[in-house]
């Protein structure tokens, strides 16, 4: 009988080979993996049977990868990033084009924040287009609805909250207003499949690489950099900057404390 530690190693190997999922995200990712293994072992009748099930069923292994890669997001996370992006967007918008991509957007708060920032900078012109992608159909459905508990909007600066979100009659929920919806589309797409076709002035891929092993992370980053417009930039989470540098990609400061990457 395979002991638990060995089973976790086997399971981690299966996930990384098939879905690029690694354990670089830290103890909380490992904890998710342990819980998933315990639940599957209880269902299958033991650790060995659980591993056999995952080896024989790509669907079950894919479902487990989805569980491990459930992202967490919120409105206006990392305010310094949004201030820097608003300033950088102005030259693009002045030229009448800004195509922005939010990778691994989960339930959509980051994508909608990005749209708010660009819409305010653009003055509601048609210059900006924003696309949010995630591998989870459920997450994309939530993102596309654009409806959230009112408490989710607490981190938004009041001018953005009042301009781009409408409260329900009972005040319990908020909904993205229609003019902002016209700028945004959502797609179900795995980051490992590469970005949607097109060239992008701005790509956000924040708190996504933490789920990947090094080979998969390099595949994702390289694909995003190749998809950038000539003057485009890739922004990752602060905690991921050192990892992208370690993969061999040169960085630059967009603003103090805000690091971006460009295509070589």
C-alpha positions in Angstrom: 0.0 0.0 0.0 1.3 3.4 -1.0 1.8 5.7 2.0 0.3 9.2 2.0 3.5 11.1 1.3 4.4 8.9 -1.6 0.8 9.1 -2.9 1.0 12.9 -2.8 4.2 12.8 -4.8 2.7 10.5 -7.4 -0.4 12.7 -7.6 1.7 15.9 -8.0 3.6 14.2 -10.8 0.4 13.2 -12.6 -1.0 16.8 -12.3 2.2 18.5 -13.5 2.6 16.2 -16.5 -1.0 16.4 -17.6 -2.0 19.9 -16.6 1.2 21.8 -15.6 0.0 22.1 -12.1 2.9 22.3 -9.6 3.2 23.0 -5.9 5.1 26.3 -6.2 2.1 28.1 -4.8 3.1 27.2 -1.2 1.5 25.4 1.7 -2.1 26.3 0.9 -1.8 24.6 -2.5 -0.3 21.5 -0.8 -3.2 21.6 1.7 -5.7 21.6 -1.2 -4.0 18.6 -2.7 -4.0 16.7 0.6 -7.7 17.3 1.1 -8.5 16.3 -2.5 -6.5 13.1 -2.0 -8.2 12.3 1.2 -11.7 12.8 -0.3 -10.9 10.7 -3.3 -9.3 7.9 -1.2 -12.5 7.8 0.8 -14.6 7.5 -2.3 -12.4 5.0 -4.1 -11.7 2.8 -1.0 -8.1 3.6 -0.5 -5.0 5.6 -1.6 -3.9 3.1 -4.3 -7.4 2.9 -5.7 -7.6 6.7 -5.8 -4.4 6.9 -7.8 -5.5 4.1 -10.1 -8.8 6.0 -10.8 -6.9 9.2 -11.6 -4.5 7.3 -13.9 -7.4 5.7 -15.8 -9.7 8.7 -15.9 -8.4 11.9 -17.6 -11.7 13.6 -16.7 -11.3 13.0 -13.0 -7.7 14.2 -13.1 -8.8 17.3 -15.0 -11.5 18.0 -12.4 -8.9 17.7 -9.6 -6.7 20.2 -11.5 -9.6 22.6 -11.6 -10.1 22.3 -7.8 -6.4 23.1 -7.2 -6.5 26.1 -9.6 -9.6 27.8 -8.3 -8.3 31.4 -8.1 -9.1 34.1 -5.6 -9.7 37.7 -6.7 -11.2 40.9 -5.7 -11.9 44.4 -6.9 -9.1 46.9 -7.0 -6.4 44.5 -5.6 -3.0 46.1 -5.6 -3.9 49.8 -6.0 -0.4 50.8 -7.1 -0.8 48.6 -10.1 -4.0 50.3 -11.2 -2.6 53.8 -10.8 0.4 52.8 -13.0 -1.7 51.1 -15.6 -4.0 54.1 -15.8 -1.1 56.4 -16.6 0.5 53.9 -19.1 -2.9 53.5 -20.9 -3.2 57.2 -21.9 -0.7 57.1 -24.9 -2.4 53.9 -26.2 -5.9 55.5 -25.8 -4.7 58.7 -27.5 -3.9 56.5 -30.5 -7.3 55.0 -30.5 -6.5 51.5 -29.5 -6.0 49.5 -26.3 -6.6 45.8 -26.3 -6.2 44.4 -22.8 -6.3 40.8 -21.6 -6.9 39.4 -18.1 -5.7 35.8 -17.8 -7.0 33.5 -15.1 -9.7 36.1 -14.3 -11.7 33.7 -12.0 -15.0 35.3 -11.1 -14.1 38.6 -12.9 -13.5 41.3 -10.3 -10.0 42.0 -11.7 -11.3 42.2 -15.3 -14.0 44.5 -14.3 -11.6 46.7 -12.3 -9.3 46.9 -15.4 -12.3 47.9 -17.5 -13.2 50.6 -15.0 -9.7 52.0 -15.0 -9.5 52.1 -18.8 -13.0 53.4 -19.3 -12.4 56.3 -17.0 -9.1 57.1 -18.8 -10.8 56.7 -22.2 -13.8 58.8 -21.3 -16.1 55.9 -22.3 -14.8 56.0 -25.9 -14.6 52.8 -27.9 -10.8 52.8 -27.8 -10.5 50.2 -25.1 -11.4 46.5 -25.4 -11.0 44.0 -22.5 -11.1 40.2 -22.6 -11.1 38.0 -19.5 -10.2 34.3 -19.7 -10.3 31.4 -17.3 -10.4 27.6 -17.6 -13.4 27.3 -15.3 -16.8 27.6 -17.0 -18.4 28.3 -13.7 -16.1 31.2 -13.0 -16.6 32.7 -16.4 -20.3 32.5 -16.0 -20.1 34.4 -12.8 -17.7 37.0 -14.4 -20.0 37.5 -17.3 -23.0 38.1 -15.1 -21.1 40.9 -13.4 -23.2 40.7 -10.2 -21.6 40.5 -6.8 -22.5 40.9 -3.1 -22.3 44.6 -2.1 -19.5 43.8 0.3 -17.3 42.7 -2.6 -17.1 46.3 -3.8 -15.8 47.7 -0.5 -12.2 47.9 -1.8 -13.2 50.0 -4.8 -12.6 53.8 -4.6 -15.9 55.5 -4.2 -15.7 57.3 -7.6 -15.3 54.0 -9.4 -17.9 52.2 -7.3 -20.5 54.9 -7.8 -19.8 55.3 -11.6 -19.6 51.7 -12.7 -21.7 49.6 -10.2 -25.5 49.8 -9.6 -26.9 48.6 -6.3 -29.9 46.4 -6.1 -33.1 47.8 -4.5 -32.3 46.1 -1.2 -28.7 47.2 -1.3 -27.4 43.6 -0.9 -25.8 43.3 -4.4 -24.1 45.3 -7.0 -24.2 45.0 -10.8 -21.8 46.3 -13.4 -23.5 49.0 -15.5 -24.3 48.4 -19.1 -21.9 51.0 -20.6 -19.0 49.2 -19.0 -20.2 45.8 -20.2 -19.9 47.0 -23.8 -16.1 47.1 -23.4 -15.7 43.5 -21.9 -16.0 39.9 -23.1 -15.2 36.7 -21.3 -13.9 33.4 -22.7 -13.4 29.9 -21.3 -9.7 29.3 -22.0 -6.9 27.5 -20.2 -3.8 29.6 -19.8 -1.7 26.7 -21.0 -3.5 26.9 -24.4 -2.1 30.4 -24.9 -3.9 33.7 -25.2 -6.8 34.3 -27.5 -5.7 35.3 -31.1 -4.6 38.9 -31.5 -2.0 41.4 -30.3 -2.4 43.0 -26.9 -1.1 46.3 -25.5 -1.7 45.1 -21.9 -1.8 41.6 -20.4 -2.5 40.9 -16.8 -1.6 37.4 -15.5 -1.7 37.8 -11.7 -1.6 35.0 -9.2 -1.8 32.4 -12.0 1.8 31.2 -12.3 1.7 30.1 -8.6 -0.3 27.0 -9.8 2.3 25.9 -12.4 5.5 24.0 -12.4 8.5 25.7 -14.1 8.0 24.2 -17.5 4.3 25.1 -17.6 5.0 28.6 -16.2 7.6 29.2 -18.9 5.1 28.1 -21.6 2.5 30.5 -20.3 4.8 33.5 -19.9 6.5 33.0 -23.3 3.1 32.7 -25.0 1.8 35.9 -23.4 5.0 37.8 -24.3 4.8 36.7 -27.9 1.2 38.0 -28.1 2.1 41.5 -26.9 2.0 44.4 -29.3 5.3 46.1 -30.0 4.8 48.5 -27.1 2.8 46.1 -25.0 3.5 45.0 -21.4 2.8 42.0 -19.2 2.0 42.5 -15.6 2.2 39.7 -13.0 1.6 39.7 -9.3 4.4 41.1 -7.1 5.0 37.7 -5.7 5.5 36.3 -9.2 8.0 38.9 -10.5 11.1 37.1 -9.2 9.9 33.8 -10.7 9.4 35.3 -14.1 12.9 36.8 -13.9 14.3 33.4 -12.9 12.8 32.0 -16.1 15.0 34.4 -18.0 12.8 37.3 -18.8 14.0 40.9 -18.4 11.9 43.3 -16.4 11.5 47.0 -16.1 9.7 49.4 -13.8 6.5 50.9 -15.1 6.3 53.0 -11.9 8.0 52.7 -8.5 7.3 49.3 -7.2 5.4 48.2 -10.3 7.3 45.8 -12.5 6.3 44.7 -16.1 7.8 42.5 -18.8 8.1 43.1 -22.5 8.7 40.9 -25.5 12.4 40.7 -26.5 
